[in-house]
Structures are given as C-alpha cells and as structure tokens.
C-alpha cells in the first residue's frame, strides 16, 4: 500500500468569526495518484488549495504533504514573471544556487517533460493559454516538486486544449510518480483521474471513484 502524499486532518478555516469556509475537513491522497476536487462556487476549493500551499493558516487542524509542493494558478499570467520561457523557469531555481549548466539542464528537462523544449527562447507574451499553463507546470517540475496542486487550470482554455492539459498532467503523474490535486468544474475531466472529492458545506461530502461521482453530479444537474 502506497504512502499518502497529502494528509489533511480536521481542517477548519474562516474569514469571519461566524462564517466557516472549511469545517473539520479531512482527506488523504496516495502518492503517485491524480485526484480531482469538485464543489459549488464558494464551497472553499480555492481556500483549501491556499491552505495546502501554506499561503493561509488554518484555524484548526493540520496538513502534511510531501515536499516540495508546487502550485499552478487558474491564470498562468499570475505566476509567469520573466520575459522568456527559459528565463521564467530558471527564475524559480534561484534559491537553489545552481551552476549555470545545472540550471540549464533543469530547465531543458522540465520543458521536455511537458513537450515544449522547442519553446525555451519563446517570449511569454507569444504563448497560447495552454502553453502558458504547461510552462507554469514545467516551472514546478524544474523545482523537483513531488506534489502539484492546480486551481482550475483549464478555466481559461478552449475545449481541445483543456483535454490536452489534463492528459499531460496525468502522464506526468504516472511517469514521474508525482501526486496531483486538480480543482475542476468540468465533469468530463473526471475521466482522467484516479479519484475525486466533492467539497460540500466545508467538508468532503463524497469521495472515491470518479465515474460514480460523475454520474451522481450529472443526475443532479438535470
């Protein structure tokens, strides 16, 4: 039995004293698996990801994750800050004090992992939305992140690019033994994950087989 890459136990968080966003929320994700998180608007999905990433402090409960952990935003323009693809990925490695050849090798290996090695010198502004998201993911791979959390990464993409990206992430998870938690509203994306959670009223209301959750939610939409 594989160990868990993410363990969340009795997590509670609120912005206002009497308005809980998360209430004793608990779940785990095994290492090497690709899970998705669903829930209505305002259910706390993005807040949960921010807590996992350490950008917020919980009121109660604890979080354990394999490190390093990488965060991919819904809008990649929020995290791509350098003028070119290669420079942006290299920027995320500054704290590691690598030599230039080591940095270049990490950049090229990460770009190759997402199938964009030929774009190393491409200006960021010249990329499509899907390419930007893959570059954001490459930046986390270059840092050797073992856990990826992705906040609705296909929200701004066209339908074909949406499927390409989710397939790419699944491939990365399986080939590199990574762990990913992907937030989505799109039920068709459940076809590519190992399991899924449904966040309801601040807790995990349902979890498990993604096809079962997909059928349940499709019925509720009718």
C-alpha positions as CSV (number, residue, x, y, z in Angstrom):
1,X,0.0,0.0,0.0
2,X,1.5,3.3,-1.0
3,X,2.0,6.1,1.5
4,X,-0.1,9.2,1.4
5,X,1.4,12.3,-0.3
6,X,-1.2,14.6,1.3
7,X,-2.9,14.2,4.6
8,X,-5.5,16.7,5.8
9,X,-7.0,16.2,9.3
10,X,-9.9,18.2,10.8
11,X,-9.0,21.3,8.9
12,X,-11.1,24.4,9.8
13,X,-10.8,27.9,8.4
14,X,-13.0,31.1,8.4
15,X,-12.6,34.6,7.1
16,X,-15.2,35.9,9.6
17,X,-15.8,34.5,13.1
18,X,-19.2,33.1,12.4
19,X,-18.8,32.2,8.8
20,X,-16.8,29.0,8.4
21,X,-15.4,28.2,5.0
22,X,-13.9,24.8,6.0
23,X,-15.2,22.8,8.9
24,X,-13.3,19.8,10.2
25,X,-12.3,18.8,6.6
26,X,-10.3,15.6,6.3
27,X,-8.9,13.7,3.4
28,X,-5.8,12.0,2.0
29,X,-4.3,11.3,-1.4
30,X,-1.9,8.4,-2.0
31,X,1.5,9.1,-3.5
32,X,1.6,8.7,-7.3
33,X,-2.1,9.4,-7.9
34,X,-4.1,12.1,-9.7
35,X,-7.2,13.3,-7.8
36,X,-9.7,16.0,-8.6
37,X,-11.7,18.3,-6.3
38,X,-15.2,19.5,-7.1
39,X,-17.7,21.7,-5.4
40,X,-20.1,24.5,-6.0
41,X,-18.8,28.1,-6.3
42,X,-18.0,29.4,-2.9
43,X,-17.6,25.9,-1.4
44,X,-14.0,26.7,-0.3
45,X,-12.0,24.9,-3.0
46,X,-9.5,27.7,-3.7
47,X,-9.2,28.4,0.1
48,X,-8.3,24.7,0.6
49,X,-5.6,24.9,-2.0
50,X,-4.2,28.0,-0.5
51,X,-4.1,26.2,2.9
52,X,-2.3,23.3,1.3
53,X,0.2,25.6,-0.3
54,X,0.9,27.4,3.0
55,X,-0.5,30.7,1.8
56,X,-3.1,30.7,4.6
57,X,-3.0,29.4,8.1
58,X,-5.8,27.1,9.3
59,X,-7.9,27.9,12.4
60,X,-7.7,24.3,13.5
61,X,-6.4,21.0,12.1
62,X,-3.2,20.0,10.4
63,X,-1.8,19.4,7.0
64,X,1.0,17.1,6.0
65,X,2.4,17.0,2.4
66,X,5.4,15.6,0.7
67,X,7.7,18.5,-0.2
68,X,8.5,20.3,-2.4
69,X,4.9,21.3,-3.3
70,X,4.0,23.3,-6.5
71,X,1.0,25.5,-7.0
72,X,-0.4,26.1,-10.5
73,X,-2.8,29.1,-10.7
74,X,-6.0,29.3,-12.7
75,X,-4.5,32.2,-14.6
76,X,-0.8,31.5,-15.6
77,X,-0.2,35.2,-16.0
78,X,-0.2,35.4,-12.2
79,X,3.0,33.3,-12.0
80,X,4.9,33.8,-15.2
81,X,7.0,36.8,-14.5
82,X,10.1,36.7,-16.8
83,X,10.2,37.7,-20.5
84,X,11.0,34.3,-21.9
85,X,10.1,30.7,-21.2
86,X,13.6,29.6,-20.3
87,X,14.2,32.6,-18.1
88,X,10.9,32.2,-16.2
89,X,11.7,28.5,-15.3
90,X,15.2,29.4,-14.3
91,X,13.9,32.2,-12.1
92,X,12.2,29.6,-9.9
93,X,15.6,27.9,-9.3
94,X,17.4,31.0,-8.0
95,X,17.2,29.9,-4.3
96,X,19.0,26.6,-5.1
97,X,22.3,28.3,-6.1
98,X,22.8,26.0,-9.0
99,X,25.6,26.5,-11.6
100,X,24.6,27.8,-15.0
101,X,24.9,24.3,-16.6
102,X,22.9,22.7,-13.8
103,X,20.2,25.4,-14.2
104,X,20.1,24.9,-18.0
105,X,19.8,21.2,-17.6
106,X,16.9,21.5,-15.2
107,X,15.1,24.0,-17.5
108,X,15.5,21.8,-20.5
109,X,14.5,18.6,-18.7
110,X,11.3,20.3,-17.4
111,X,10.4,21.7,-20.8
112,X,11.0,18.3,-22.3
113,X,8.6,16.8,-19.7
114,X,5.7,19.0,-20.9
115,X,6.6,18.7,-24.6
116,X,7.7,22.3,-25.1
117,X,11.5,22.1,-25.3
118,X,11.5,24.0,-28.6
119,X,9.9,27.0,-26.9
120,X,12.8,27.7,-24.5
121,X,13.6,31.1,-26.1
122,X,10.0,32.0,-26.9
123,X,8.7,35.2,-25.3
124,X,6.0,34.6,-22.7
125,X,3.6,37.0,-24.5
126,X,3.7,34.9,-27.6
127,X,2.4,31.8,-25.9
128,X,-1.1,30.4,-26.1
129,X,-3.1,29.9,-22.9
130,X,-2.5,26.2,-22.9
131,X,1.3,26.7,-23.5
132,X,1.4,29.1,-20.6
133,X,-0.2,26.6,-18.3
134,X,2.3,23.9,-19.4
135,X,5.1,26.3,-18.8
136,X,3.8,27.0,-15.3
137,X,3.7,23.3,-14.6
138,X,7.3,22.9,-16.1
139,X,8.4,25.5,-13.6
140,X,7.2,23.3,-10.7
141,X,8.8,20.2,-12.3
142,X,12.1,22.0,-12.6
143,X,12.0,22.6,-8.8
144,X,11.5,18.8,-8.4
145,X,8.1,19.3,-6.8
146,X,6.6,16.0,-5.8
147,X,3.1,17.3,-5.2
148,X,1.2,19.5,-7.7
149,X,-1.9,21.4,-6.8
150,X,-3.8,23.0,-9.7
151,X,-6.6,25.6,-9.2
152,X,-8.9,25.1,-12.2
153,X,-6.0,25.2,-14.7
154,X,-8.4,24.7,-17.7
155,X,-10.8,27.5,-16.8
156,X,-9.4,29.9,-19.4
157,X,-8.7,27.3,-22.2
158,X,-10.7,26.2,-25.2
159,X,-12.2,22.6,-25.1
160,X,-9.5,20.9,-27.1
161,X,-6.7,22.5,-25.0
162,X,-8.5,21.6,-21.8
163,X,-8.3,17.9,-22.6
164,X,-4.7,18.1,-23.8
165,X,-3.7,19.7,-20.5
166,X,-5.4,17.2,-18.2
167,X,-3.9,14.3,-20.3
168,X,-0.5,15.9,-19.9
169,X,-0.8,16.2,-16.2
170,X,-2.0,12.5,-15.9
171,X,1.0,11.4,-17.9
172,X,3.4,13.4,-15.7
173,X,1.9,11.9,-12.5
174,X,2.2,8.4,-13.8
175,X,5.6,8.6,-15.4
176,X,7.3,10.6,-12.6
177,X,5.4,9.2,-9.6
178,X,4.1,12.6,-8.7
179,X,0.9,13.4,-6.9
180,X,-1.6,15.9,-8.1
181,X,-4.8,17.6,-6.8
182,X,-6.7,19.3,-9.6
183,X,-9.7,21.6,-9.0
184,X,-12.4,21.5,-11.7
185,X,-16.0,22.2,-12.6
186,X,-15.8,20.1,-15.7
187,X,-17.2,16.7,-15.3
188,X,-15.5,15.3,-18.4
189,X,-12.2,15.9,-16.8
190,X,-13.1,13.2,-14.2
191,X,-12.4,10.6,-17.0
192,X,-8.6,11.1,-16.5
193,X,-8.1,11.0,-12.7
194,X,-7.7,8.2,-10.1
195,X,-10.2,9.5,-7.7
196,X,-12.3,12.6,-6.8
197,X,-13.5,14.6,-3.8
198,X,-16.7,16.6,-3.5
199,X,-16.5,19.6,-1.2
200,X,-19.8,20.4,0.4
201,X,-20.6,22.8,3.3
202,X,-16.9,22.9,4.3
203,X,-16.3,19.2,4.4
204,X,-15.6,16.3,2.0
205,X,-19.2,15.2,1.3
206,X,-18.3,12.4,-1.1
207,X,-15.1,10.8,-2.4
208,X,-13.8,7.9,-4.3
209,X,-14.5,6.5,-7.8
210,X,-14.6,9.5,-10.2
211,X,-17.1,7.8,-12.6
212,X,-19.5,7.3,-9.7
213,X,-19.2,11.0,-8.7
214,X,-19.6,12.0,-12.3
215,X,-22.8,10.0,-12.7
216,X,-24.1,11.5,-9.4
217,X,-23.4,15.1,-10.4
218,X,-24.8,14.6,-13.9
219,X,-28.1,13.5,-12.4
220,X,-28.1,16.5,-10.0
221,X,-27.6,18.8,-13.0
222,X,-30.7,17.5,-14.8
